[in-house]
Every structure is written in structure tokens, then in C-alpha cells.
Amino acid sequence: MKWDFIDEYEAWAFKLSLGLIVVFFVAVVGLAALKGIDVPTCVTEFKPFEKGELVQLGPKEYQLKLLARMWSFEPREIVIPAGAKVTVYTTSLDVQHGFEIEGKAVNLMTIPGAVNKAEIVFKRPGEYRIVCNEFCGIGHQTMYGIIKVLPEEEYEKWREGSR
Ligand SMILES: [Cu+2]
């Protein structure tokens, strides 16, 4: 195609921009499909809940109902084995809070009357902090939780001990 209606260099810049948009689009969509990354959603089968809890669904599959309120998360601490897949449902009892897991690409809002959802796989053992990243009032900085991911053997021992 002849681009004689604009300057030659402008035409190159335009084509380069178009090319990059296509490259980035293919990279983002392709990698997401390849790695099974889902976009968080607020369309869930869950009604807003008033109690936070961790439910084990399978050998390495968990459902986390995470409740945010001024100024804490419930449950505050959970322990899971490395390799666990956690489906998080989150809501709030009062105002809008944030739900971010440090070191993980998870960033949801917790909204009163609505439930947001994300799926996260914890491959590496370690302590992952949950923080509220939306300023929600005077006790905002005290809002945190902890996800302890233990190596499998250690997790089994912990489970025996916690019974
Ligand atoms: Cu908060």
C-alpha cells in the first residue's frame, strides 16, 4: 500500500506503532492462554458471606472465603502446602477494601454486597502477606493477613500437630 498522503517517516512511525500493538496483543492474550491465567471476576456463584474460612476441596485444592472489615482480614492466617491451588472469594462487611497478595499478581477490591474471585497457585513455599491496598480509614495500616505455604512434608507434620 502506498502511504503518499503523509510524510515517509510519519508512515513508518505509524506502521511501527500498529505492529507493536499487534505484537503486544498477541503476547498478552497468547501467554494468558498458554499459562492458564484467568482475569479476576466479580461474576461469581457466591452470595456475600459474613464469615471467613478456608475449605479444603481436594488434595491440593482450597477455597478461601476471605472477609475484609475495618480493620482486619478473616481468617488472618492460613496454612497450605506448596503447589496448592486456592480459589479466593472476597467481600467486605463495611467499606471498600483492597486485597493484594505480595509477590503474587493478585489485586482485587473487596466490596460490600459483592463477591470478587481469583484463582491462585502457590508453587513456592514461603510467607505471603495479604495487605489492604485501598485506604479504608484510621486503622488501615493494621489490615493484613498471612498465607503460609509449607513444603509438603512440613505441611503434613503441621497438620498432624494441629489436630
Ligand atoms: Cu482496608
Backbone and ligand atoms as CSV (ligand in chain L), in Angstrom:
chain,resi,resn,atom,element,x,y,z
A,1,MET,N,N,0.845,-1.196,0.000
A,1,MET,CA,C,0.000,0.000,0.000
A,1,MET,C,C,0.881,1.246,0.000
A,2,LYS,N,N,0.479,2.245,-0.788
A,2,LYS,CA,C,1.249,3.491,-0.895
A,2,LYS,C,C,0.730,4.477,0.154
A,3,TRP,N,N,1.652,4.996,0.957
A,3,TRP,CA,C,1.275,5.938,2.014
A,3,TRP,C,C,1.724,7.346,1.618
A,4,ASP,N,N,1.341,7.805,0.398
A,4,ASP,CA,C,1.860,9.100,-0.066
A,4,ASP,C,C,1.073,10.299,0.460
A,5,PHE,N,N,0.033,10.030,1.241
A,5,PHE,CA,C,-0.731,11.154,1.798
A,5,PHE,C,C,-0.094,11.705,3.068
A,6,ILE,N,N,0.900,10.959,3.658
A,6,ILE,CA,C,1.627,11.517,4.812
A,6,ILE,C,C,3.127,11.400,4.566
A,7,ASP,N,N,3.885,12.058,5.393
A,7,ASP,CA,C,5.342,12.041,5.305
A,7,ASP,C,C,5.865,10.610,5.446
A,8,GLU,N,N,6.950,10.308,4.776
A,8,GLU,CA,C,7.527,8.959,4.774
A,8,GLU,C,C,7.843,8.462,6.191
A,9,TYR,N,N,8.449,9.355,7.006
A,9,TYR,CA,C,8.818,8.966,8.384
A,9,TYR,C,C,7.596,8.791,9.266
A,10,GLU,N,N,6.611,9.643,9.021
A,10,GLU,CA,C,5.351,9.503,9.756
A,10,GLU,C,C,4.726,8.137,9.454
A,11,ALA,N,N,4.781,7.770,8.206
A,11,ALA,CA,C,4.216,6.480,7.792
A,11,ALA,C,C,4.926,5.334,8.506
A,12,TRP,N,N,6.253,5.424,8.610
A,12,TRP,CA,C,6.997,4.370,9.312
A,12,TRP,C,C,6.634,4.298,10.784
A,13,ALA,N,N,6.528,5.489,11.403
A,13,ALA,CA,C,6.172,5.525,12.828
A,13,ALA,C,C,4.777,4.929,13.031
A,14,PHE,N,N,3.898,5.225,12.110
A,14,PHE,CA,C,2.535,4.722,12.193
A,14,PHE,C,C,2.511,3.194,12.053
A,15,LYS,N,N,3.244,2.703,11.051
A,15,LYS,CA,C,3.281,1.241,10.826
A,15,LYS,C,C,3.923,0.527,12.010
A,16,LEU,N,N,5.006,1.130,12.543
A,16,LEU,CA,C,5.690,0.536,13.694
A,16,LEU,C,C,4.738,0.466,14.895
A,17,SER,N,N,3.975,1.543,15.125
A,17,SER,CA,C,3.029,1.558,16.244
A,17,SER,C,C,1.974,0.471,16.080
A,18,LEU,N,N,1.442,0.369,14.863
A,18,LEU,CA,C,0.437,-0.668,14.606
A,18,LEU,C,C,1.015,-2.060,14.840
A,19,GLY,N,N,2.244,-2.258,14.344
A,19,GLY,CA,C,2.912,-3.550,14.502
A,19,GLY,C,C,3.094,-3.902,15.972
A,20,LEU,N,N,3.513,-2.909,16.766
A,20,LEU,CA,C,3.741,-3.164,18.194
A,20,LEU,C,C,2.439,-3.499,18.915
A,21,ILE,N,N,1.364,-2.821,18.544
A,21,ILE,CA,C,0.071,-3.124,19.169
A,21,ILE,C,C,-0.293,-4.588,18.915
A,22,VAL,N,N,-0.093,-5.031,17.671
A,22,VAL,CA,C,-0.401,-6.424,17.325
A,22,VAL,C,C,0.503,-7.372,18.126
A,23,VAL,N,N,1.824,-7.053,18.186
A,23,VAL,CA,C,2.763,-7.906,18.928
A,23,VAL,C,C,2.356,-8.002,20.398
A,24,PHE,N,N,2.057,-6.879,21.041
A,24,PHE,CA,C,1.702,-6.890,22.461
A,24,PHE,C,C,0.389,-7.632,22.695
A,25,PHE,N,N,-0.556,-7.406,21.809
A,25,PHE,CA,C,-1.856,-8.068,21.958
A,25,PHE,C,C,-1.677,-9.587,21.895
A,26,VAL,N,N,-0.934,-10.048,20.884
A,26,VAL,CA,C,-0.693,-11.490,20.739
A,26,VAL,C,C,0.076,-12.013,21.953
A,27,ALA,N,N,1.081,-11.251,22.433
A,27,ALA,CA,C,1.872,-11.694,23.577
A,27,ALA,C,C,1.012,-11.823,24.829
A,28,VAL,N,N,0.181,-10.825,25.112
A,28,VAL,CA,C,-0.639,-10.837,26.334
A,28,VAL,C,C,-1.692,-11.942,26.263
A,29,VAL,N,N,-2.449,-11.981,25.179
A,29,VAL,CA,C,-3.520,-12.970,25.055
A,29,VAL,C,C,-2.939,-14.382,24.940
A,30,GLY,N,N,-1.866,-14.512,24.151
A,30,GLY,CA,C,-1.245,-15.819,23.956
A,30,GLY,C,C,-0.675,-16.378,25.243
A,31,LEU,N,N,0.089,-15.547,25.978
A,31,LEU,CA,C,0.690,-16.019,27.231
A,31,LEU,C,C,-0.373,-16.356,28.267
A,32,ALA,N,N,-1.425,-15.536,28.336
A,32,ALA,CA,C,-2.501,-15.804,29.293
A,32,ALA,C,C,-3.137,-17.160,28.992
A,33,ALA,N,N,-3.377,-17.427,27.708
A,33,ALA,CA,C,-3.990,-18.707,27.319
A,33,ALA,C,C,-3.028,-19.856,27.609
A,34,LEU,N,N,-1.756,-19.645,27.291
A,34,LEU,CA,C,-0.743,-20.688,27.454
A,34,LEU,C,C,-0.537,-21.045,28.925
A,35,LYS,N,N,-0.521,-20.033,29.787
A,35,LYS,CA,C,-0.250,-20.258,31.208
A,35,LYS,C,C,-1.525,-20.416,32.028
A,36,GLY,N,N,-2.665,-20.375,31.375
A,36,GLY,CA,C,-3.931,-20.577,32.085
A,36,GLY,C,C,-4.259,-19.465,33.062
A,37,ILE,N,N,-3.884,-18.234,32.724
A,37,ILE,CA,C,-4.165,-17.109,33.612
A,37,ILE,C,C,-5.562,-16.569,33.330
A,38,ASP,N,N,-6.348,-16.486,34.407
A,38,ASP,CA,C,-7.710,-16.005,34.281
A,38,ASP,C,C,-7.806,-14.557,34.732
A,39,VAL,N,N,-8.700,-13.836,34.163
A,39,VAL,CA,C,-8.944,-12.477,34.636
A,39,VAL,C,C,-9.864,-12.580,35.851
A,40,PRO,N,N,-9.520,-11.868,36.952
A,40,PRO,CA,C,-10.409,-11.903,38.112
A,40,PRO,C,C,-11.803,-11.443,37.713
A,41,THR,N,N,-12.793,-11.962,38.416
A,41,THR,CA,C,-14.158,-11.623,38.034
A,41,THR,C,C,-15.022,-11.293,39.244
A,42,CYS,N,N,-16.040,-10.497,39.023
A,42,CYS,CA,C,-16.987,-10.241,40.105
A,42,CYS,C,C,-18.297,-10.945,39.810
A,43,VAL,N,N,-18.303,-11.782,38.789
A,43,VAL,CA,C,-19.495,-12.570,38.489
A,43,VAL,C,C,-19.266,-13.960,39.069
A,44,THR,N,N,-19.742,-14.182,40.261
A,44,THR,CA,C,-19.486,-15.456,40.929
A,44,THR,C,C,-20.791,-16.097,41.362
A,45,GLU,N,N,-20.675,-17.393,41.690
A,45,GLU,CA,C,-21.853,-18.128,42.141
A,45,GLU,C,C,-22.103,-17.878,43.636
A,46,PHE,N,N,-21.273,-16.999,44.211
A,46,PHE,CA,C,-21.320,-16.775,45.649
A,46,PHE,C,C,-22.166,-15.579,46.053
A,47,LYS,N,N,-22.944,-15.783,47.102
A,47,LYS,CA,C,-23.622,-14.651,47.735
A,47,LYS,C,C,-22.630,-14.086,48.749
A,48,PRO,N,N,-22.706,-12.790,49.035
A,48,PRO,CA,C,-21.835,-12.217,50.061
A,48,PRO,C,C,-21.962,-13.004,51.375
A,49,PHE,N,N,-20.836,-13.216,52.060
A,49,PHE,CA,C,-20.830,-14.037,53.273
A,49,PHE,C,C,-20.388,-13.193,54.464
A,50,GLU,N,N,-20.597,-13.734,55.670
A,50,GLU,CA,C,-20.270,-12.949,56.864
A,50,GLU,C,C,-19.244,-13.625,57.740
A,51,LYS,N,N,-18.632,-14.708,57.192
A,51,LYS,CA,C,-17.622,-15.411,57.981
A,51,LYS,C,C,-16.522,-15.857,57.029
A,52,GLY,N,N,-15.277,-15.600,57.417
A,52,GLY,CA,C,-14.161,-16.012,56.582
A,52,GLY,C,C,-13.716,-17.408,56.942
A,53,GLU,N,N,-13.374,-18.234,55.940
A,53,GLU,CA,C,-12.894,-19.578,56.253
A,53,GLU,C,C,-12.149,-20.183,55.076
A,54,LEU,N,N,-11.317,-21.184,55.397
A,54,LEU,CA,C,-10.589,-21.921,54.374
A,54,LEU,C,C,-11.179,-23.322,54.313
A,55,VAL,N,N,-11.619,-23.722,53.135
A,55,VAL,CA,C,-12.219,-25.048,52.979
A,55,VAL,C,C,-11.361,-25.852,52.009
A,56,GLN,N,N,-11.019,-27.077,52.420
A,56,GLN,CA,C,-10.242,-27.931,51.531
A,56,GLN,C,C,-11.184,-28.701,50.618
A,57,LEU,N,N,-10.963,-28.581,49.315
A,57,LEU,CA,C,-11.859,-29.236,48.354
A,57,LEU,C,C,-11.273,-30.531,47.811
A,58,GLY,N,N,-9.948,-30.581,47.757
A,58,GLY,CA,C,-9.270,-31.766,47.235
A,58,GLY,C,C,-7.882,-31.839,47.833
A,59,PRO,N,N,-7.054,-32.800,47.364
A,59,PRO,CA,C,-5.710,-32.946,47.936
A,59,PRO,C,C,-4.912,-31.634,47.935
A,60,LYS,N,N,-5.010,-30.888,46.874
A,60,LYS,CA,C,-4.261,-29.627,46.829
A,60,LYS,C,C,-5.136,-28.498,46.319
A,61,GLU,N,N,-6.400,-28.604,46.652
A,61,GLU,CA,C,-7.333,-27.599,46.176
A,61,GLU,C,C,-8.103,-26.988,47.337
A,62,TYR,N,N,-8.096,-25.677,47.383
A,62,TYR,CA,C,-8.715,-24.999,48.503
A,62,TYR,C,C,-9.639,-23.890,48.025
A,63,GLN,N,N,-10.622,-23.625,48.883
A,63,GLN,CA,C,-11.491,-22.485,48.659
A,63,GLN,C,C,-11.311,-21.557,49.854
A,64,LEU,N,N,-10.949,-20.326,49.567
A,64,LEU,CA,C,-10.741,-19.367,50.645
A,64,LEU,C,C,-11.822,-18.299,50.582
A,65,LYS,N,N,-12.633,-18.272,51.627
A,65,LYS,CA,C,-13.598,-17.185,51.742
A,65,LYS,C,C,-12.942,-16.144,52.628
A,66,LEU,N,N,-12.534,-15.058,52.028
A,66,LEU,CA,C,-11.795,-14.036,52.753
A,66,LEU,C,C,-12.684,-12.822,52.990
A,67,LEU,N,N,-12.840,-12.519,54.267
A,67,LEU,CA,C,-13.716,-11.420,54.644
A,67,LEU,C,C,-12.888,-10.220,55.086
A,68,ALA,N,N,-13.171,-9.061,54.514
A,68,ALA,CA,C,-12.481,-7.840,54.926
A,68,ALA,C,C,-13.442,-6.985,55.732
A,69,ARG,N,N,-12.925,-6.373,56.769
A,69,ARG,CA,C,-13.729,-5.462,57.592
A,69,ARG,C,C,-12.769,-4.499,58.268
A,70,MET,N,N,-13.294,-3.414,58.788
A,70,MET,CA,C,-12.433,-2.448,59.471
A,70,MET,C,C,-11.912,-3.091,60.761
A,71,TRP,N,N,-10.668,-3.393,61.013
A,71,TRP,CA,C,-9.564,-3.303,60.098
A,71,TRP,C,C,-8.781,-4.590,60.162
A,72,SER,N,N,-9.372,-5.612,59.595
A,72,SER,CA,C,-8.691,-6.913,59.593
A,72,SER,C,C,-9.242,-7.789,58.475
A,73,PHE,N,N,-8.503,-8.863,58.217
A,73,PHE,CA,C,-8.984,-9.878,57.292
A,73,PHE,C,C,-9.342,-11.120,58.097
A,74,GLU,N,N,-10.371,-11.834,57.660
A,74,GLU,CA,C,-10.743,-13.083,58.330
A,74,GLU,C,C,-10.785,-14.178,57.263
A,75,PRO,N,N,-10.087,-15.293,57.417
A,75,PRO,CA,C,-9.158,-15.553,58.519
A,75,PRO,C,C,-7.850,-14.790,58.341
A,76,ARG,N,N,-7.184,-14.515,59.481
A,76,ARG,CA,C,-5.959,-13.713,59.426
A,76,ARG,C,C,-4.786,-14.531,58.905
A,77,GLU,N,N,-4.762,-15.816,59.261
A,77,GLU,CA,C,-3.629,-16.640,58.831
A,77,GLU,C,C,-4.127,-17.970,58.285
A,78,ILE,N,N,-3.596,-18.387,57.136
A,78,ILE,CA,C,-3.921,-19.721,56.647
A,78,ILE,C,C,-2.624,-20.464,56.318
A,79,VAL,N,N,-2.675,-21.786,56.414
A,79,VAL,CA,C,-1.514,-22.623,56.128
A,79,VAL,C,C,-1.905,-23.626,55.049
A,80,ILE,N,N,-1.127,-23.665,53.990
A,80,ILE,CA,C,-1.404,-24.583,52.887
A,80,ILE,C,C,-0.097,-25.218,52.405
A,81,PRO,N,N,-0.185,-26.355,51.702
A,81,PRO,CA,C,1.029,-26.980,51.184
A,81,PRO,C,C,1.465,-26.339,49.864
A,82,ALA,N,N,2.745,-26.427,49.573
A,82,ALA,CA,C,3.253,-25.916,48.299
A,82,ALA,C,C,2.549,-26.633,47.153
A,83,GLY,N,N,2.222,-25.901,46.121
A,83,GLY,CA,C,1.532,-26.483,44.976
A,83,GLY,C,C,0.027,-26.360,45.075
A,84,ALA,N,N,-0.448,-25.792,46.182
A,84,ALA,CA,C,-1.891,-25.686,46.387
A,84,ALA,C,C,-2.507,-24.657,45.450
A,85,LYS,N,N,-3.690,-25.022,44.966
A,85,LYS,CA,C,-4.454,-24.074,44.153
A,85,LYS,C,C,-5.580,-23.521,45.016
A,86,VAL,N,N,-5.598,-22.217,45.151
A,86,VAL,CA,C,-6.584,-21.583,46.022
A,86,VAL,C,C,-7.528,-20.701,45.203
A,87,THR,N,N,-8.811,-20.963,45.347
A,87,THR,CA,C,-9.805,-20.080,44.740
A,87,THR,C,C,-10.281,-19.136,45.828
A,88,VAL,N,N,-9.990,-17.861,45.637
A,88,VAL,CA,C,-10.334,-16.870,46.656
A,88,VAL,C,C,-11.629,-16.168,46.288
A,89,TYR,N,N,-12.540,-16.128,47.241
A,89,TYR,CA,C,-13.733,-15.299,47.127
A,89,TYR,C,C,-13.609,-14.236,48.200
A,90,THR,N,N,-13.801,-13.005,47.830
A,90,THR,CA,C,-13.626,-11.972,48.837
A,90,THR,C,C,-14.750,-10.952,48.817
A,91,THR,N,N,-15.123,-10.525,50.014
A,91,THR,CA,C,-16.156,-9.499,50.151
A,91,THR,C,C,-15.857,-8.673,51.388
A,92,SER,N,N,-16.639,-7.633,51.603
A,92,SER,CA,C,-16.399,-6.754,52.747
A,92,SER,C,C,-17.679,-6.587,53.553
A,93,LEU,N,N,-17.492,-6.382,54.865
A,93,LEU,CA,C,-18.657,-6.184,55.737
A,93,LEU,C,C,-19.021,-4.715,55.889
A,94,ASP,N,N,-18.067,-3.844,55.584
A,94,ASP,CA,C,-18.356,-2.424,55.814
A,94,ASP,C,C,-18.034,-1.547,54.605
A,95,VAL,N,N,-16.784,-1.088,54.522
A,95,VAL,CA,C,-16.427,-0.207,53.402
A,95,VAL,C,C,-15.630,-0.990,52.363
A,96,GLN,N,N,-15.242,-0.289,51.310
A,96,GLN,CA,C,-14.452,-0.922,50.266
A,96,GLN,C,C,-12.996,-1.062,50.727
A,97,HIS,N,N,-12.480,-2.298,50.653
A,97,HIS,CA,C,-11.073,-2.537,50.991
A,97,HIS,C,C,-10.366,-3.086,49.757
A,98,GLY,N,N,-9.042,-3.210,49.883
A,98,GLY,CA,C,-8.263,-3.811,48.806
A,98,GLY,C,C,-7.745,-5.161,49.253
A,99,PHE,N,N,-7.475,-6.027,48.305
A,99,PHE,CA,C,-6.932,-7.347,48.623
A,99,PHE,C,C,-5.774,-7.614,47.668
A,100,GLU,N,N,-4.571,-7.540,48.239
A,100,GLU,CA,C,-3.385,-7.765,47.422
A,100,GLU,C,C,-2.516,-8.795,48.120
A,101,ILE,N,N,-1.952,-9.724,47.335
A,101,ILE,CA,C,-1.014,-10.675,47.904
A,101,ILE,C,C,0.368,-10.283,47.424
A,102,GLU,N,N,1.244,-9.953,48.365
A,102,GLU,CA,C,2.597,-9.538,47.992
A,102,GLU,C,C,3.321,-10.678,47.289
A,103,GLY,N,N,3.954,-10.361,46.188
A,103,GLY,CA,C,4.717,-11.368,45.456
A,103,GLY,C,C,3.863,-12.181,44.502
A,104,LYS,N,N,2.581,-11.868,44.430
A,104,LYS,CA,C,1.672,-12.568,43.522
A,104,LYS,C,C,0.920,-11.531,42.701
A,105,ALA,N,N,0.558,-11.900,41.493
A,105,ALA,CA,C,-0.163,-10.951,40.644
A,105,ALA,C,C,-1.650,-10.990,40.968
A,106,VAL,N,N,-1.981,-10.647,42.216
A,106,VAL,CA,C,-3.383,-10.664,42.640
A,106,VAL,C,C,-3.721,-9.325,43.263
A,107,ASN,N,N,-4.730,-8.688,42.748
A,107,ASN,CA,C,-5.129,-7.391,43.263
A,107,ASN,C,C,-6.628,-7.229,43.022
A,108,LEU,N,N,-7.408,-7.456,44.088
A,108,LEU,CA,C,-8.863,-7.357,43.966
A,108,LEU,C,C,-9.383,-6.266,44.885
A,109,MET,N,N,-10.608,-5.866,44.656
A,109,MET,CA,C,-11.266,-4.985,45.593
A,109,MET,C,C,-12.233,-5.845,46.390
A,110,THR,N,N,-12.384,-5.496,47.657
A,110,THR,CA,C,-13.419,-6.174,48.434
A,110,THR,C,C,-14.536,-5.163,48.616
A,111,ILE,N,N,-15.695,-5.541,48.142
A,111,ILE,CA,C,-16.803,-4.595,48.040
A,111,ILE,C,C,-18.007,-5.110,48.815
A,112,PRO,N,N,-18.572,-4.272,49.693
A,112,PRO,CA,C,-19.751,-4.714,50.445
A,112,PRO,C,C,-20.873,-5.102,49.482
A,113,GLY,N,N,-21.468,-6.253,49.707
A,113,GLY,CA,C,-22.600,-6.668,48.883
A,113,GLY,C,C,-22.224,-7.371,47.598
A,114,ALA,N,N,-20.921,-7.479,47.309
A,114,ALA,CA,C,-20.493,-8.175,46.092
A,114,ALA,C,C,-19.334,-9.110,46.418
A,115,VAL,N,N,-19.127,-10.105,45.585
A,115,VAL,CA,C,-18.049,-11.063,45.821
A,115,VAL,C,C,-17.122,-11.081,44.607
A,116,ASN,N,N,-15.846,-10.891,44.838
A,116,ASN,CA,C,-14.857,-10.995,43.771
A,116,ASN,C,C,-14.085,-12.296,43.906
A,117,LYS,N,N,-13.573,-12.780,42.799
A,117,LYS,CA,C,-12.960,-14.109,42.786
A,117,LYS,C,C,-11.640,-14.106,42.018
A,118,ALA,N,N,-10.685,-14.891,42.499
A,118,ALA,CA,C,-9.432,-15.088,41.762
A,118,ALA,C,C,-8.895,-16.477,42.078
A,119,GLU,N,N,-8.188,-17.061,41.121
A,119,GLU,CA,C,-7.560,-18.367,41.359
A,119,GLU,C,C,-6.055,-18.180,41.417
A,120,ILE,N,N,-5.437,-18.745,42.457
A,120,ILE,CA,C,-4.002,-18.555,42.638
A,120,ILE,C,C,-3.353,-19.905,42.936
A,121,VAL,N,N,-2.220,-20.176,42.287
A,121,VAL,CA,C,-1.455,-21.377,42.597
A,121,VAL,C,C,-0.191,-20.956,43.335
A,122,PHE,N,N,0.052,-21.580,44.498
A,122,PHE,CA,C,1.240,-21.266,45.290
A,122,PHE,C,C,2.275,-22.358,45.104
A,123,LYS,N,N,3.180,-22.153,44.170
A,123,LYS,CA,C,4.184,-23.187,43.882
A,123,LYS,C,C,5.304,-23.159,44.907
A,124,ARG,N,N,5.783,-21.964,45.246
A,124,ARG,CA,C,6.948,-21.832,46.128
A,124,ARG,C,C,6.555,-21.679,47.584
A,125,PRO,N,N,7.211,-22.465,48.473
A,125,PRO,CA,C,6.966,-22.282,49.903
A,125,PRO,C,C,7.404,-20.883,50.338
A,126,GLY,N,N,6.788,-20.401,51.395
A,126,GLY,CA,C,7.146,-19.084,51.900
A,126,GLY,C,C,5.967,-18.446,52.600
A,127,GLU,N,N,6.185,-17.225,53.069
A,127,GLU,CA,C,5.102,-16.492,53.709
A,127,GLU,C,C,4.666,-15.361,52.793
A,128,TYR,N,N,3.408,-15.406,52.428
A,128,TYR,CA,C,2.862,-14.384,51.543
A,128,TYR,C,C,1.942,-13.490,52.355
A,129,ARG,N,N,2.225,-12.198,52.337
A,129,ARG,CA,C,1.403,-11.285,53.098
A,129,ARG,C,C,0.215,-10.804,52.280
A,130,ILE,N,N,-0.941,-10.789,52.929
A,130,ILE,CA,C,-2.127,-10.191,52.314
A,130,ILE,C,C,-2.226,-8.775,52.870
A,131,VAL,N,N,-2.344,-7.790,52.005
A,131,VAL,CA,C,-2.478,-6.429,52.507
A,131,VAL,C,C,-3.694,-5.747,51.881
A,132,CYS,N,N,-4.218,-4.792,52.632
A,132,CYS,CA,C,-5.284,-3.942,52.101
A,132,CYS,C,C,-4.593,-2.776,51.406
A,133,ASN,N,N,-4.861,-2.613,50.133
A,133,ASN,CA,C,-4.174,-1.548,49.395
A,133,ASN,C,C,-5.111,-0.408,48.991
A,134,GLU,N,N,-6.229,-0.309,49.699
A,134,GLU,CA,C,-7.128,0.833,49.499
A,134,GLU,C,C,-7.248,1.518,50.851
A,135,PHE,N,N,-6.992,2.814,50.894
A,135,PHE,CA,C,-7.101,3.489,52.191
A,135,PHE,C,C,-8.546,3.402,52.688
A,136,CYS,N,N,-8.720,2.778,53.864
A,136,CYS,CA,C,-10.071,2.456,54.314
A,136,CYS,C,C,-10.373,3.009,55.694
A,137,GLY,N,N,-9.549,3.928,56.160
A,137,GLY,CA,C,-9.845,4.519,57.458
A,137,GLY,C,C,-8.649,4.507,58.378
A,138,ILE,N,N,-8.912,4.849,59.637
A,138,ILE,CA,C,-7.844,5.149,60.576
A,138,ILE,C,C,-6.971,3.932,60.912
A,139,GLY,N,N,-7.522,2.727,60.815
A,139,GLY,CA,C,-6.725,1.536,61.148
A,139,GLY,C,C,-6.220,0.800,59.920
A,140,HIS,N,N,-6.231,1.468,58.798
A,140,HIS,CA,C,-5.877,0.840,57.514
A,140,HIS,C,C,-4.566,0.071,57.550
A,141,GLN,N,N,-3.555,0.677,58.192
A,141,GLN,CA,C,-2.219,0.062,58.158
A,141,GLN,C,C,-2.146,-1.235,58.969
A,142,THR,N,N,-3.157,-1.512,59.784
A,142,THR,CA,C,-3.120,-2.755,60.568
A,142,THR,C,C,-3.807,-3.901,59.826
A,143,MET,N,N,-4.299,-3.628,58.640
A,143,MET,CA,C,-5.026,-4.656,57.887
A,143,MET,C,C,-4.092,-5.538,57.095
A,144,TYR,N,N,-3.857,-6.714,57.597
A,144,TYR,CA,C,-3.029,-7.643,56.832
A,144,TYR,C,C,-3.388,-9.071,57.227
A,145,GLY,N,N,-2.958,-9.990,56.414
A,145,GLY,CA,C,-3.139,-11.405,56.716
A,145,GLY,C,C,-1.905,-12.141,56.234
A,146,ILE,N,N,-1.850,-13.419,56.504
A,146,ILE,CA,C,-0.652,-14.178,56.108
A,146,ILE,C,C,-1.054,-15.524,55.512
A,147,ILE,N,N,-0.440,-15.845,54.393
A,147,ILE,CA,C,-0.628,-17.169,53.809
A,147,ILE,C,C,0.700,-17.895,53.947
A,148,LYS,N,N,0.712,-18.940,54.778
A,148,LYS,CA,C,1.944,-19.706,54.966
A,148,LYS,C,C,1.915,-20.908,54.029
A,149,VAL,N,N,2.869,-20.941,53.132
A,149,VAL,CA,C,2.961,-22.065,52.199
A,149,VAL,C,C,4.134,-22.933,52.635
A,150,LEU,N,N,3.817,-24.144,53.115
A,150,LEU,CA,C,4.856,-25.034,53.645
A,150,LEU,C,C,5.224,-26.098,52.621
A,151,PRO,N,N,6.511,-26.533,52.636
A,151,PRO,CA,C,6.877,-27.690,51.820
A,151,PRO,C,C,6.006,-28.866,52.260
A,152,GLU,N,N,5.729,-29.778,51.351
A,152,GLU,CA,C,4.732,-30.811,51.600
A,152,GLU,C,C,4.925,-31.597,52.908
A,153,GLU,N,N,6.181,-32.040,53.155
A,153,GLU,CA,C,6.434,-32.829,54.371
A,153,GLU,C,C,6.131,-32.026,55.620
A,154,GLU,N,N,6.615,-30.784,55.595
A,154,GLU,CA,C,6.388,-29.902,56.737
A,154,GLU,C,C,4.895,-29.665,56.952
A,155,TYR,N,N,4.171,-29.546,55.849
A,155,TYR,CA,C,2.733,-29.314,55.932
A,155,TYR,C,C,2.042,-30.503,56.597
A,156,GLU,N,N,2.443,-31.720,56.190
A,156,GLU,CA,C,1.846,-32.926,56.790
A,156,GLU,C,C,2.064,-32.937,58.294
A,157,LYS,N,N,3.318,-32.597,58.715
A,157,LYS,CA,C,3.631,-32.550,60.148
A,157,LYS,C,C,2.766,-31.514,60.852
A,158,TRP,N,N,2.625,-30.356,60.230
A,158,TRP,CA,C,1.836,-29.282,60.826
A,158,TRP,C,C,0.377,-29.717,60.983
A,159,ARG,N,N,-0.096,-30.453,59.989
A,159,ARG,CA,C,-1.486,-30.913,60.009
A,159,ARG,C,C,-1.731,-31.918,61.127
A,160,GLU,N,N,-0.763,-32.822,61.273
A,160,GLU,CA,C,-0.865,-33.790,62.379
A,160,GLU,C,C,-0.945,-33.053,63.705
A,161,GLY,N,N,-0.045,-32.062,63.844
A,161,GLY,CA,C,0.035,-31.318,65.099
A,161,GLY,C,C,-1.180,-30.460,65.385
A,162,SER,N,N,-1.845,-29.997,64.328
A,162,SER,CA,C,-2.950,-29.063,64.546
A,162,SER,C,C,-4.274,-29.778,64.787
A,163,ARG,N,N,-4.241,-31.125,64.790
A,163,ARG,CA,C,-5.499,-31.856,65.012
A,163,ARG,C,C,-5.833,-32.013,66.475
L,1,CU,CU,CU,-8.920,-1.998,54.385
